[in-house]
């Protein structure tokens, strides 16, 4: 039985086989916060030259005061690789804006967002819609624990992403023309420091989303990923709840899957897919299947305990109650 966690939804899956080992409300709609940056990375990282030097604009630095930032300077010239490191180590919202703008080509940041949403559909993440590249809250922005696993799987398949995401410390170069000195930044993901075999991941938080987390680790030749949405910190932080679920997942026998992650392109081979509306709950006494229409799961992802069922229903109520509102503190 999986450990109790204070999250409205979660999922544990095998990164290589795509087997889903367990989940709670994996298709419940939630708000991503900064784990949204993984979709940005999956979409844009392969398209940009990491050696290219770019200039940050006032628009890139137009983020909510007090929200997560690296400390890049307006007018500063940085390698794209440095922007990625700032995005993944310190969850820099200004880095997200810049990378989405650059990845959007002539259309700039809106083009980057359009590319993110198109790539989400390609990955099969039909319950995901990005409104901001950073994960700062915006009307109509949503995802699910299942979709985050699809996105994370795409990220961890990229060797460059893995290298960036496991970097523990880097120095942001000085900007002499602007009077800005060099300064170091460290990776915020504590899983890297405290969990043997950690492969990386991403943290997130806003008042609306609460704590969100994606983490991956390797043990005994298996690579697992965990995703959490709507987590509260009671006795464990988000990464610690993720670590507990990873421990449980590594104890699940190989092949003991309750579902699977679809492969990129599997759901978009026919007519163009679009984000789907929230799925209905199963009939009373049913298995708790929450499959959105159009998703060919190999079999239902069922709640693994009574506590999981209760938590999943709480997640649905949370999403419905909070969807029209906009958070104020954001990461």
C-alpha positions as a Markdown table, in Angstrom:
| # | Residue | x | y | z |
|---|---|---|---|---|
| 1 | Unk | 0.0 | 0.0 | 0.0 |
| 2 | Unk | 1.4 | 3.4 | -0.9 |
| 3 | Unk | 2.2 | 5.9 | 1.9 |
| 4 | Unk | -0.2 | 8.6 | 2.9 |
| 5 | Unk | 0.7 | 11.9 | 1.3 |
| 6 | Unk | -1.0 | 15.4 | 1.6 |
| 7 | Unk | -1.6 | 15.8 | -2.1 |
| 8 | Unk | -4.9 | 16.0 | -4.0 |
| 9 | Unk | -3.5 | 13.9 | -6.8 |
| 10 | Unk | -0.3 | 11.9 | -7.6 |
| 11 | Unk | 1.1 | 9.2 | -9.9 |
| 12 | Unk | 4.2 | 7.0 | -10.0 |
| 13 | Unk | 5.4 | 5.5 | -13.3 |
| 14 | Unk | 8.3 | 3.8 | -14.9 |
| 15 | Unk | 10.2 | 6.2 | -17.1 |
| 16 | Unk | 11.4 | 3.5 | -19.5 |
| 17 | Unk | 8.5 | 1.1 | -19.9 |
| 18 | Unk | 5.7 | 3.7 | -19.3 |
| 19 | Unk | 4.1 | 1.4 | -16.8 |
| 20 | Unk | 1.9 | 3.2 | -14.2 |
| 21 | Unk | 2.5 | 1.7 | -10.8 |
| 22 | Unk | -0.2 | 3.6 | -8.9 |
| 23 | Unk | -1.9 | 6.9 | -8.6 |
| 24 | Unk | -4.5 | 8.9 | -6.7 |
| 25 | Unk | -6.8 | 11.1 | -8.9 |
| 26 | Unk | -4.3 | 11.0 | -11.8 |
| 27 | Unk | -6.8 | 12.6 | -14.2 |
| 28 | Unk | -8.0 | 15.2 | -11.8 |
| 29 | Unk | -7.5 | 18.8 | -13.0 |
| 30 | Unk | -5.0 | 20.8 | -11.0 |
| 31 | Unk | -2.8 | 23.9 | -11.3 |
| 32 | Unk | 0.8 | 23.3 | -12.2 |
| 33 | Unk | 2.8 | 26.2 | -10.6 |
| 34 | Unk | 6.5 | 25.9 | -11.6 |
| 35 | Unk | 6.4 | 22.3 | -12.7 |
| 36 | Unk | 5.0 | 24.0 | -15.9 |
| 37 | Unk | 8.6 | 24.8 | -16.7 |
| 38 | Unk | 9.1 | 21.1 | -17.6 |
| 39 | Unk | 6.6 | 21.5 | -20.5 |
| 40 | Unk | 8.6 | 24.6 | -21.6 |
| 41 | Unk | 11.8 | 22.5 | -21.5 |
| 42 | Unk | 10.3 | 19.6 | -23.3 |
| 43 | Unk | 9.1 | 21.9 | -26.1 |
| 44 | Unk | 11.8 | 24.5 | -26.5 |
| 45 | Unk | 15.1 | 23.0 | -25.3 |
| 46 | Unk | 15.7 | 20.9 | -28.5 |
| 47 | Unk | 15.1 | 24.0 | -30.7 |
| 48 | Unk | 17.6 | 26.5 | -29.3 |
| 49 | Unk | 21.4 | 26.6 | -29.6 |
| 50 | Unk | 22.8 | 26.5 | -26.0 |
| 51 | Unk | 25.9 | 28.5 | -27.1 |
| 52 | Unk | 23.9 | 31.4 | -28.6 |
| 53 | Unk | 24.2 | 34.7 | -26.6 |
| 54 | Unk | 21.0 | 36.6 | -26.2 |
| 55 | Unk | 20.0 | 39.9 | -24.6 |
| 56 | Unk | 17.3 | 39.9 | -21.9 |
| 57 | Unk | 14.5 | 42.5 | -22.4 |
| 58 | Unk | 12.3 | 44.4 | -20.1 |
| 59 | Unk | 9.4 | 42.1 | -21.1 |
| 60 | Unk | 11.4 | 39.1 | -20.0 |
| 61 | Unk | 11.8 | 40.6 | -16.5 |
| 62 | Unk | 8.1 | 41.6 | -16.3 |
| 63 | Unk | 7.2 | 39.1 | -13.6 |
| 64 | Unk | 5.2 | 39.4 | -10.4 |
| 65 | Unk | 7.2 | 41.1 | -7.7 |
| 66 | Unk | 8.4 | 38.6 | -5.1 |
| 67 | Unk | 8.0 | 35.6 | -7.4 |
| 68 | Unk | 10.8 | 33.2 | -8.2 |
| 69 | Unk | 13.7 | 34.8 | -10.1 |
| 70 | Unk | 17.3 | 34.1 | -10.9 |
| 71 | Unk | 18.5 | 37.7 | -10.8 |
| 72 | Unk | 19.2 | 38.2 | -14.5 |
| 73 | Unk | 19.7 | 41.9 | -15.5 |
| 74 | Unk | 17.7 | 43.7 | -18.1 |
| 75 | Unk | 20.0 | 44.2 | -21.1 |
| 76 | Unk | 22.3 | 41.5 | -19.8 |
| 77 | Unk | 23.8 | 39.2 | -22.4 |
| 78 | Unk | 23.7 | 35.5 | -21.5 |
| 79 | Unk | 24.2 | 32.2 | -23.2 |
| 80 | Unk | 21.0 | 30.2 | -23.7 |
| 81 | Unk | 22.5 | 27.4 | -21.6 |
| 82 | Unk | 22.8 | 29.9 | -18.7 |
| 83 | Unk | 19.0 | 30.6 | -19.0 |
| 84 | Unk | 18.2 | 26.9 | -18.9 |
| 85 | Unk | 20.3 | 26.5 | -15.7 |
| 86 | Unk | 18.6 | 29.5 | -14.2 |
| 87 | Unk | 15.2 | 28.0 | -15.1 |
| 88 | Unk | 15.8 | 24.6 | -13.7 |
| 89 | Unk | 18.0 | 25.3 | -10.7 |
| 90 | Unk | 16.3 | 28.5 | -9.3 |
| 91 | Unk | 12.9 | 28.3 | -11.1 |
| 92 | Unk | 13.6 | 31.7 | -12.7 |
| 93 | Unk | 10.3 | 33.2 | -14.1 |
| 94 | Unk | 12.3 | 35.7 | -16.1 |
| 95 | Unk | 14.3 | 32.8 | -17.6 |
| 96 | Unk | 10.9 | 31.2 | -18.6 |
| 97 | Unk | 9.7 | 34.3 | -20.3 |
| 98 | Unk | 13.0 | 34.7 | -22.2 |
| 99 | Unk | 13.1 | 31.1 | -23.3 |
| 100 | Unk | 9.5 | 31.0 | -24.4 |
| 101 | Unk | 10.0 | 34.3 | -26.3 |
| 102 | Unk | 13.1 | 32.8 | -28.1 |
| 103 | Unk | 11.4 | 29.5 | -28.7 |
| 104 | Unk | 8.4 | 31.3 | -30.2 |
| 105 | Unk | 10.4 | 32.7 | -33.2 |
| 106 | Unk | 8.8 | 35.7 | -34.9 |
| 107 | Unk | 5.7 | 35.4 | -32.7 |
| 108 | Unk | 7.7 | 35.8 | -29.5 |
| 109 | Unk | 6.3 | 34.7 | -26.2 |
| 110 | Unk | 2.8 | 34.0 | -27.6 |
| 111 | Unk | 4.4 | 31.8 | -30.2 |
| 112 | Unk | 6.3 | 29.9 | -27.4 |
| 113 | Unk | 3.1 | 29.3 | -25.5 |
| 114 | Unk | 1.4 | 28.1 | -28.7 |
| 115 | Unk | 4.3 | 25.7 | -29.2 |
| 116 | Unk | 4.0 | 24.4 | -25.6 |
| 117 | Unk | 0.3 | 23.6 | -26.0 |
| 118 | Unk | 0.9 | 21.9 | -29.4 |
| 119 | Unk | 3.7 | 19.8 | -27.9 |
| 120 | Unk | 1.5 | 18.9 | -24.9 |
| 121 | Unk | -1.1 | 17.5 | -27.3 |
| 122 | Unk | 1.6 | 15.6 | -29.2 |
| 123 | Unk | 2.8 | 14.0 | -25.9 |
| 124 | Unk | -0.8 | 13.0 | -25.2 |
| 125 | Unk | -1.2 | 15.5 | -22.3 |
| 126 | Unk | -4.7 | 16.4 | -23.4 |
| 127 | Unk | -5.6 | 17.7 | -19.9 |
| 128 | Unk | -2.8 | 20.3 | -20.0 |
| 129 | Unk | -3.1 | 23.9 | -21.2 |
| 130 | Unk | -0.4 | 26.5 | -20.6 |
| 131 | Unk | -1.3 | 30.2 | -20.2 |
| 132 | Unk | 2.1 | 31.3 | -18.8 |
| 133 | Unk | 5.5 | 29.6 | -19.6 |
| 134 | Unk | 6.6 | 29.9 | -16.0 |
| 135 | Unk | 3.6 | 28.3 | -14.3 |
| 136 | Unk | 2.6 | 31.6 | -12.7 |
| 137 | Unk | -1.2 | 31.3 | -12.3 |
| 138 | Unk | -3.4 | 32.4 | -15.2 |
| 139 | Unk | -7.1 | 31.9 | -16.1 |
| 140 | Unk | -7.6 | 28.6 | -18.0 |
| 141 | Unk | -4.3 | 27.0 | -17.0 |
| 142 | Unk | -4.4 | 23.4 | -15.9 |
| 143 | Unk | -2.7 | 20.0 | -15.9 |
| 144 | Unk | -3.0 | 16.6 | -14.3 |
| 145 | Unk | -0.7 | 14.2 | -12.5 |
| 146 | Unk | -0.9 | 11.9 | -15.5 |
| 147 | Unk | 0.0 | 14.6 | -17.9 |
| 148 | Unk | 2.9 | 15.7 | -15.8 |
| 149 | Unk | 4.3 | 12.2 | -16.0 |
| 150 | Unk | 4.1 | 12.3 | -19.8 |
| 151 | Unk | 5.9 | 15.6 | -19.9 |
| 152 | Unk | 8.5 | 14.5 | -17.4 |
| 153 | Unk | 9.1 | 11.3 | -19.4 |
| 154 | Unk | 9.9 | 13.5 | -22.5 |
| 155 | Unk | 12.2 | 15.7 | -20.5 |
| 156 | Unk | 14.2 | 12.8 | -18.9 |
| 157 | Unk | 14.6 | 11.2 | -22.4 |
| 158 | Unk | 16.8 | 14.3 | -23.2 |
| 159 | Unk | 20.4 | 14.0 | -22.1 |
| 160 | Unk | 20.9 | 17.7 | -22.1 |
| 161 | Unk | 17.9 | 18.2 | -19.9 |
| 162 | Unk | 19.3 | 15.6 | -17.5 |
| 163 | Unk | 22.6 | 17.3 | -17.4 |
| 164 | Unk | 21.1 | 20.7 | -16.6 |
| 165 | Unk | 18.6 | 19.3 | -14.1 |
| 166 | Unk | 21.2 | 17.6 | -12.0 |
| 167 | Unk | 23.6 | 20.5 | -11.9 |
| 168 | Unk | 24.0 | 21.5 | -8.3 |
| 169 | Unk | 25.7 | 24.8 | -8.6 |
| 170 | Unk | 26.6 | 27.3 | -11.3 |
| 171 | Unk | 27.9 | 30.8 | -11.5 |
| 172 | Unk | 25.8 | 33.4 | -13.4 |
| 173 | Unk | 28.4 | 35.5 | -15.3 |
| 174 | Unk | 29.0 | 39.2 | -14.6 |
| 175 | Unk | 27.6 | 41.9 | -16.8 |
| 176 | Unk | 30.4 | 44.5 | -16.7 |
| 177 | Unk | 28.6 | 47.0 | -19.0 |
| 178 | Unk | 25.7 | 47.0 | -16.5 |
| 179 | Unk | 27.8 | 47.0 | -13.3 |
| 180 | Unk | 26.5 | 43.5 | -12.4 |
| 181 | Unk | 28.8 | 41.1 | -10.6 |
| 182 | Unk | 28.9 | 37.4 | -11.1 |
| 183 | Unk | 27.0 | 35.3 | -8.5 |
| 184 | Unk | 26.4 | 31.6 | -7.7 |
| 185 | Unk | 23.1 | 29.8 | -7.7 |
| 186 | Unk | 22.3 | 26.4 | -6.3 |
| 187 | Unk | 19.7 | 23.8 | -7.2 |
| 188 | Unk | 16.5 | 24.1 | -5.1 |
| 189 | Unk | 15.5 | 20.4 | -5.6 |
| 190 | Unk | 16.5 | 18.7 | -2.3 |
| 191 | Unk | 15.9 | 15.3 | -3.8 |
| 192 | Unk | 19.3 | 15.6 | -5.5 |
| 193 | Unk | 21.0 | 16.0 | -2.2 |
| 194 | Unk | 19.1 | 13.7 | 0.0 |
| 195 | Unk | 17.8 | 10.8 | -2.1 |
| 196 | Unk | 20.2 | 8.1 | -3.5 |
| 197 | Unk | 19.9 | 7.7 | -7.2 |
| 198 | Unk | 18.0 | 11.0 | -7.7 |
| 199 | Unk | 17.8 | 12.0 | -11.4 |
| 200 | Unk | 16.3 | 15.4 | -10.8 |
| 201 | Unk | 12.9 | 17.0 | -11.1 |
| 202 | Unk | 11.1 | 20.3 | -10.4 |
| 203 | Unk | 9.5 | 22.0 | -7.5 |
| 204 | Unk | 6.5 | 24.4 | -7.7 |
| 205 | Unk | 4.3 | 26.6 | -5.5 |
| 206 | Unk | 1.6 | 29.2 | -5.7 |
| 207 | Unk | -1.2 | 30.1 | -3.4 |
| 208 | Unk | -3.7 | 28.6 | -5.9 |
| 209 | Unk | -1.7 | 25.5 | -6.9 |
| 210 | Unk | -0.3 | 24.8 | -3.4 |
| 211 | Unk | 2.9 | 22.7 | -3.6 |
| 212 | Unk | 3.5 | 20.7 | -6.8 |
| 213 | Unk | 6.4 | 18.4 | -7.5 |
| 214 | Unk | 8.0 | 16.2 | -10.1 |
| 215 | Unk | 10.9 | 13.9 | -9.2 |
| 216 | Unk | 12.7 | 11.0 | -10.7 |
| 217 | Unk | 15.2 | 8.4 | -9.4 |
| 218 | Unk | 17.0 | 5.3 | -10.4 |
| 219 | Unk | 17.4 | 2.1 | -8.4 |
| 220 | Unk | 18.2 | -1.5 | -9.3 |
| 221 | Unk | 18.2 | -0.6 | -13.0 |
| 222 | Unk | 14.7 | 1.0 | -12.8 |
| 223 | Unk | 13.9 | 4.6 | -13.4 |
| 224 | Unk | 10.7 | 5.9 | -11.8 |
| 225 | Unk | 9.0 | 9.3 | -11.9 |
| 226 | Unk | 6.6 | 10.7 | -9.3 |
| 227 | Unk | 4.2 | 13.6 | -9.9 |
| 228 | Unk | 2.2 | 15.5 | -7.2 |
| 229 | Unk | -0.4 | 18.3 | -7.4 |
| 230 | Unk | -2.1 | 20.2 | -4.7 |
| 231 | Unk | 0.1 | 19.1 | -1.9 |
| 232 | Unk | 0.1 | 20.6 | 1.6 |
| 233 | Unk | 3.2 | 20.6 | 3.9 |
| 234 | Unk | 2.1 | 19.1 | 7.1 |
| 235 | Unk | 4.9 | 16.9 | 8.2 |
| 236 | Unk | 6.7 | 16.4 | 4.9 |
| 237 | Unk | 7.7 | 18.9 | 2.2 |
| 238 | Unk | 6.7 | 18.2 | -1.4 |
| 239 | Unk | 10.0 | 16.5 | -2.4 |
| 240 | Unk | 9.8 | 14.3 | 0.8 |
| 241 | Unk | 6.3 | 13.2 | -0.2 |
| 242 | Unk | 7.6 | 12.4 | -3.6 |
| 243 | Unk | 10.5 | 10.5 | -2.1 |
| 244 | Unk | 8.2 | 8.4 | 0.0 |
| 245 | Unk | 6.1 | 7.5 | -3.1 |
| 246 | Unk | 9.3 | 6.6 | -5.0 |
| 247 | Unk | 10.4 | 4.3 | -2.2 |
| 248 | Unk | 7.0 | 2.6 | -2.5 |
| 249 | Unk | 7.2 | 2.4 | -6.3 |
| 250 | Unk | 10.6 | 0.7 | -6.2 |
| 251 | Unk | 9.0 | -1.9 | -4.0 |
| 252 | Unk | 6.3 | -2.7 | -6.6 |
| 253 | Unk | 7.3 | -5.8 | -8.6 |
| 254 | Unk | 8.2 | -5.2 | -12.3 |
| 255 | Unk | 5.2 | -5.6 | -14.5 |
| 256 | Unk | 2.7 | -5.0 | -11.8 |
| 257 | Unk | 1.2 | -2.0 | -13.6 |
| 258 | Unk | -2.3 | -0.5 | -13.2 |
| 259 | Unk | -2.1 | 1.4 | -16.5 |
| 260 | Unk | 0.4 | 3.0 | -18.8 |
| 261 | Unk | 1.7 | 6.2 | -20.2 |
| 262 | Unk | 0.8 | 6.8 | -23.8 |
| 263 | Unk | 3.6 | 7.4 | -26.2 |
| 264 | Unk | 4.2 | 10.7 | -28.0 |
| 265 | Unk | 2.0 | 11.0 | -31.1 |
| 266 | Unk | -0.2 | 8.1 | -30.1 |
| 267 | Unk | -3.3 | 10.2 | -29.5 |
| 268 | Unk | -2.7 | 12.7 | -32.3 |
| 269 | Unk | -2.3 | 10.3 | -35.2 |
| 270 | Unk | -5.8 | 11.2 | -36.4 |
| 271 | Unk | -7.6 | 14.5 | -36.2 |
| 272 | Unk | -6.0 | 17.3 | -34.2 |
| 273 | Unk | -6.5 | 16.7 | -30.5 |
| 274 | Unk | -7.6 | 19.4 | -28.1 |
| 275 | Unk | -7.6 | 19.7 | -24.3 |
| 276 | Unk | -10.5 | 17.7 | -23.0 |
| 277 | Unk | -13.1 | 18.8 | -20.3 |
| 278 | Unk | -13.0 | 17.4 | -16.8 |
| 279 | Unk | -14.1 | 13.7 | -16.9 |
| 280 | Unk | -17.2 | 12.5 | -15.0 |
| 281 | Unk | -16.8 | 10.5 | -11.8 |
| 282 | Unk | -17.5 | 6.8 | -12.1 |
| 283 | Unk | -20.9 | 5.6 | -11.0 |
| 284 | Unk | -21.3 | 4.9 | -7.3 |
| 285 | Unk | -19.7 | 1.6 | -6.4 |
| 286 | Unk | -17.7 | 1.6 | -9.6 |
| 287 | Unk | -13.9 | 1.3 | -9.8 |
| 288 | Unk | -13.2 | 5.0 | -9.7 |
| 289 | Unk | -12.2 | 5.3 | -13.3 |
| 290 | Unk | -11.5 | 8.9 | -14.3 |
| 291 | Unk | -10.5 | 8.5 | -17.9 |
| 292 | Unk | -11.1 | 11.5 | -20.2 |
| 293 | Unk | -12.7 | 10.7 | -23.5 |
| 294 | Unk | -10.2 | 9.8 | -26.2 |
| 295 | Unk | -7.5 | 8.3 | -23.9 |
| 296 | Unk | -6.9 | 4.6 | -24.6 |
| 297 | Unk | -5.5 | 3.6 | -21.2 |
| 298 | Unk | -4.6 | 0.0 | -21.1 |
| 299 | Unk | -6.8 | -0.4 | -18.0 |
| 300 | Unk | -8.3 | 1.9 | -15.4 |
| 301 | Unk | -6.1 | 3.7 | -12.9 |
| 302 | Unk | -7.9 | 2.9 | -9.8 |
| 303 | Unk | -7.6 | 4.3 | -6.3 |
| 304 | Unk | -5.3 | 2.0 | -4.3 |
| 305 | Unk | -6.9 | 2.6 | -0.9 |
| 306 | Unk | -10.0 | 4.2 | 0.6 |
| 307 | Unk | -7.8 | 7.2 | 1.6 |
| 308 | Unk | -6.8 | 7.6 | -2.1 |
| 309 | Unk | -10.4 | 7.7 | -3.1 |
| 310 | Unk | -11.2 | 10.3 | -0.5 |
| 311 | Unk | -8.1 | 12.3 | -1.6 |
| 312 | Unk | -9.1 | 12.1 | -5.3 |
| 313 | Unk | -12.6 | 13.4 | -4.6 |
| 314 | Unk | -11.1 | 16.2 | -2.5 |
| 315 | Unk | -8.9 | 17.1 | -5.5 |
| 316 | Unk | -11.9 | 17.4 | -7.7 |
| 317 | Unk | -13.7 | 19.7 | -5.3 |
| 318 | Unk | -10.5 | 21.8 | -4.9 |
| 319 | Unk | -10.2 | 22.2 | -8.6 |
| 320 | Unk | -13.8 | 23.2 | -9.1 |
| 321 | Unk | -13.8 | 25.6 | -6.2 |
| 322 | Unk | -10.6 | 27.4 | -7.2 |
| 323 | Unk | -10.6 | 27.4 | -11.0 |
| 324 | Unk | -12.1 | 30.9 | -11.4 |
| 325 | Unk | -9.7 | 32.5 | -9.0 |
| 326 | Unk | -6.2 | 33.7 | -9.4 |
| 327 | Unk | -3.4 | 33.2 | -6.9 |
| 328 | Unk | -1.4 | 36.1 | -5.5 |
| 329 | Unk | 1.8 | 34.5 | -4.2 |
| 330 | Unk | 3.6 | 32.6 | -6.9 |
| 331 | Unk | 6.7 | 30.6 | -7.6 |
